[in-house]
Amino acid sequence: MRLRNSTTRSRLAAWVAPRRLIVERLEERRGLLGRLGQGRPRAALTRLDVERLEDRCLLSTIDMGTRSIVAADPATGQVGIAVVSFPTGVPAVVPVGEPGVIVADQAFPSYADSQAIIADIKQGDDAPTALAKVVPTDPDAAIRQFAVAALSPTSPSGVTVGTFTGSSAPAEKCALTGPTYAVVGDLQTSSAVCSAMAAGFTSAQGSLSRRLLDALLAGTPVGQDKRGEFSAVVRVFSSTWALANFTPISADAHVDRSANWQGDLKFGLDAWLSILTPGDRADLVELTTAKAQAIQGVLQALGY
């Protein structure tokens, strides 16, 4: 359908102009700029073009094509999640959790399903059983994807994990579990991203939040959201950390519409862990003579 009315064309032109820079950044690899920049009159934009422009400019879409890792640490009593995706709002939508249990709710998210999974686990079910109970009751299960990790004193690892990927979740998709973690992805450039994230998590050192971030970063060279990655979160829950009386969230860093989510997310996590917490012994770095001399050199170069 072509936009023929002059008033409509004028309004569309005014709407598109201030957003062109955002569109250029997000769509240069997807062909839309070719349609806008090769002599095609703006009046000839179709309704679909306008919808796609709005989707890319505002980064607002219900489809949470995403890669996530959830994990639990029985030694510290923490559970956590790390997520990266395309649309704005991912930090508020995909992580669903509380101390003891965490769910990655993605593809076409269902908060109700996530809460039902959590409720069943709190009643004594392990993660696979909770998923097996909840998923069949959802008429839209084919478009869901979940990863679950929960503390479990009866499990050999102290953790129960599980995943579900609906048959209609967008490809490339993947899912795998380890002793204390579960990884899922959909709408990815490669299904190998889940294995890369798992390897990154198991080889990482430090606190749970830092290992979750390392897992996310390890996946980046292997696979990413096909639309680009701009929104991300690392979030950890604990009922026993130093400020548990104020909030169950013992670590949190999140970004939306970031041009450098890796750097921004790491900065946010470093800030949280260095300011809002007394520190995790797993993150301690031994101050050797060589490190002390290096620090002195940096301070001297800065004029101290």
C-alpha positions in Angstrom: 0.0 0.0 0.0 1.4 3.4 -1.0 1.0 6.6 1.0 -0.6 9.0 -1.5 -2.0 11.7 0.8 0.3 14.8 1.0 -0.5 15.3 4.7 0.3 11.7 5.5 3.6 12.0 3.5 4.6 15.2 5.4 3.8 13.6 8.8 5.8 10.5 7.9 8.7 12.6 6.7 8.7 14.5 10.0 8.5 11.3 12.0 11.3 9.6 10.1 13.8 12.4 10.0 15.0 12.5 13.7 15.2 8.8 13.8 17.3 8.3 10.7 20.6 8.0 12.6 19.2 5.2 14.8 17.9 3.4 11.7 21.3 3.8 10.0 23.0 2.2 13.0 20.6 -0.7 13.4 19.6 -1.5 9.8 22.8 -1.1 7.8 23.1 -4.9 7.5 19.5 -5.7 6.9 18.7 -4.0 3.6 16.2 -1.4 4.8 18.6 1.4 4.1 19.0 0.2 0.6 15.3 0.8 0.1 15.4 4.2 1.7 18.7 5.4 0.1 18.6 4.3 -3.5 16.3 6.9 -4.9 13.0 5.4 -3.6 10.7 8.3 -2.8 9.8 8.5 0.9 6.1 8.7 -0.2 6.4 5.2 -1.5 7.1 3.6 1.9 4.7 0.8 2.6 2.9 0.2 5.8 5.3 -2.6 6.5 8.2 -0.3 6.1 6.8 2.1 8.6 6.2 -0.7 11.1 9.7 -1.9 10.7 11.1 1.6 11.2 9.1 2.0 14.4 10.3 -1.4 15.6 14.0 -0.6 15.0 13.9 3.0 16.1 12.1 2.3 19.4 13.5 -1.1 19.8 10.1 -2.3 21.0 9.0 -5.8 20.1 7.2 -8.5 22.0 9.5 -11.1 20.5 12.3 -11.7 23.0 14.6 -13.6 20.7 17.4 -14.0 23.3 20.3 -15.9 24.8 20.4 -16.5 28.5 22.1 -18.5 31.2 20.6 -19.3 34.6 22.6 -20.8 37.4 22.6 -21.5 41.2 25.5 -21.6 43.6 24.7 -23.9 46.6 27.9 -22.7 48.4 26.6 -19.1 48.6 22.9 -19.7 48.4 22.6 -17.5 45.3 20.7 -17.9 42.0 21.2 -15.7 39.0 20.7 -15.0 35.3 22.5 -13.2 32.5 20.6 -12.2 29.4 21.4 -10.3 26.2 18.9 -9.6 23.3 17.7 -7.0 20.9 14.6 -5.2 22.2 14.3 -2.6 25.0 12.7 -4.0 28.1 14.6 -7.3 28.2 16.0 -6.7 31.7 12.5 -6.2 33.0 10.9 -9.1 31.2 13.2 -12.1 30.8 14.5 -12.6 34.3 11.8 -13.9 36.7 13.1 -15.0 40.0 13.5 -14.8 43.8 15.9 -16.2 46.3 16.3 -19.9 45.6 14.9 -20.1 42.0 15.4 -18.3 38.7 13.7 -18.5 35.4 14.7 -17.2 31.9 11.4 -16.4 30.3 11.9 -15.8 26.6 10.9 -16.3 22.9 7.3 -15.2 23.5 7.4 -14.6 27.2 4.8 -15.8 29.8 5.1 -14.3 33.3 2.2 -16.5 34.4 4.0 -19.7 33.3 7.2 -18.5 35.0 5.4 -17.8 38.3 3.7 -21.2 38.1 7.1 -22.9 37.6 8.5 -21.1 40.6 5.5 -22.0 42.7 5.8 -25.7 41.8 9.5 -25.7 42.7 8.7 -24.1 46.0 6.2 -26.9 46.7 9.0 -29.4 46.2 9.2 -30.2 42.5 12.5 -30.3 40.7 12.9 -28.1 37.7 12.1 -30.7 35.0 9.0 -31.7 36.9 7.8 -28.2 37.3 8.3 -27.5 33.6 6.5 -30.8 32.7 3.5 -29.7 34.8 3.2 -26.1 33.6 4.1 -26.2 29.9 1.2 -28.6 28.8 -1.3 -26.3 30.3 -0.2 -23.4 28.1 -2.0 -23.3 24.7 0.9 -21.1 23.4 3.6 -23.4 24.6 5.0 -23.8 21.1 6.3 -20.2 21.1 7.8 -20.3 24.6 11.3 -20.9 25.8 12.4 -21.3 29.4 15.5 -22.1 31.4 15.2 -22.8 35.1 17.8 -23.2 38.0 16.9 -23.7 41.6 18.7 -24.6 44.8 17.8 -28.2 45.8 19.2 -29.8 48.9 18.1 -33.3 47.6 20.1 -33.0 44.3 23.6 -34.4 44.1 24.9 -31.0 42.9 22.7 -29.0 45.3 20.9 -27.5 42.2 18.0 -28.6 39.9 18.0 -27.3 36.3 15.8 -27.7 33.3 14.9 -26.2 29.9 12.0 -26.1 27.5 12.0 -24.9 23.9 8.8 -24.7 21.9 8.6 -26.1 18.4 7.8 -22.7 17.0 10.5 -20.7 18.9 12.5 -18.9 16.2 15.7 -20.5 14.8 18.5 -20.7 15.4 17.7 -22.1 18.8 19.5 -24.2 21.4 19.3 -25.4 24.9 21.6 -27.4 27.3 22.1 -28.0 31.0 25.0 -28.6 33.3 25.2 -29.6 37.0 24.3 -26.1 38.2 23.3 -24.1 35.1 21.0 -24.1 32.1 21.5 -22.2 28.8 18.9 -21.3 26.2 18.9 -19.3 23.0 16.5 -18.5 20.1 16.6 -16.3 17.0 20.4 -16.6 17.1 23.0 -16.5 14.3 24.3 -19.9 15.4 22.9 -22.7 17.6 26.5 -23.2 18.9 26.1 -20.2 21.1 24.7 -22.2 24.0 27.7 -24.5 24.1 30.0 -21.5 24.0 28.2 -19.8 26.9 28.3 -23.0 29.0 32.0 -23.3 28.4 32.5 -19.7 29.4 30.6 -20.3 32.6 32.4 -23.4 33.7 35.8 -22.0 33.0 35.1 -18.6 34.7 36.4 -17.7 38.1 34.9 -15.5 40.8 31.5 -14.7 42.2 28.3 -16.0 40.5 27.5 -12.6 39.0 30.9 -12.4 37.3 30.8 -16.0 36.0 27.3 -15.3 34.5 28.7 -12.2 32.8 31.7 -14.2 31.5 29.3 -16.8 30.1 27.4 -14.1 28.2 30.7 -12.6 26.8 32.0 -16.0 25.8 28.9 -16.5 23.6 29.4 -13.3 21.6 32.0 -14.5 19.1 30.0 -17.6 18.4 26.4 -16.5 18.1 24.2 -13.4 18.6 20.6 -12.2 18.2 20.0 -12.0 14.5 18.7 -8.4 14.9 21.7 -7.2 16.9 22.3 -7.0 20.7 21.5 -3.8 22.6 19.8 -4.8 25.9 21.3 -7.0 28.6 21.2 -7.8 32.3 23.0 -9.7 35.0 20.9 -10.3 38.1 21.5 -12.4 41.2 19.1 -13.2 44.1 20.0 -14.1 47.7 18.2 -14.2 51.0 21.4 -14.1 53.0 23.5 -11.4 51.5 24.5 -8.3 53.6 21.6 -6.1 52.4 18.9 -8.8 52.2 16.7 -6.7 54.5 16.5 -4.1 51.8 16.4 -6.2 48.7 16.7 -9.8 47.6 18.8 -8.7 44.6 22.4 -9.1 45.6 23.9 -8.1 42.2 22.3 -6.2 39.3 23.5 -4.5 36.2 21.4 -3.8 33.2 21.4 -1.8 30.0 18.9 -0.9 27.3 19.7 0.5 23.8 23.4 0.3 24.5 25.9 0.7 21.6 28.4 -1.3 23.7 26.5 -3.6 26.0 29.5 -5.6 26.9 31.5 -2.6 28.3 28.4 -0.9 29.8 27.2 -4.1 31.5 30.7 -4.8 33.0 31.0 -1.3 34.2 27.6 -1.5 35.9 28.4 -4.8 37.5 31.8 -3.5 38.7 30.1 -0.5 40.2 27.4 -2.5 42.0 29.9 -5.0 43.5 32.4 -2.3 44.6 29.9 0.1 46.1 26.7 -1.7 47.2 28.2 -4.9 48.6 31.0 -5.8 51.1 32.5 -7.9 48.3 32.6 -11.6 47.6 35.7 -13.5 48.7 35.5 -15.3 45.3 36.4 -12.0 43.7 39.5 -11.3 45.8 42.7 -10.7 43.9 46.0 -11.4 45.7 48.0 -8.2 46.0 51.4 -9.5 44.9 54.5 -7.4 44.8 54.3 -7.2 41.0 50.7 -6.0 41.2 51.5 -3.4 43.9 54.3 -2.0 41.8 52.1 -1.8 38.7 49.4 0.1 40.7 52.1 2.5 42.0 53.3 3.1 38.5 49.8 3.9 37.3 49.2 6.3 40.3 52.5 8.0 39.7 51.7 8.5 36.0 48.5 10.2 37.1 50.4 12.6 39.3 49.8 11.0 42.7 
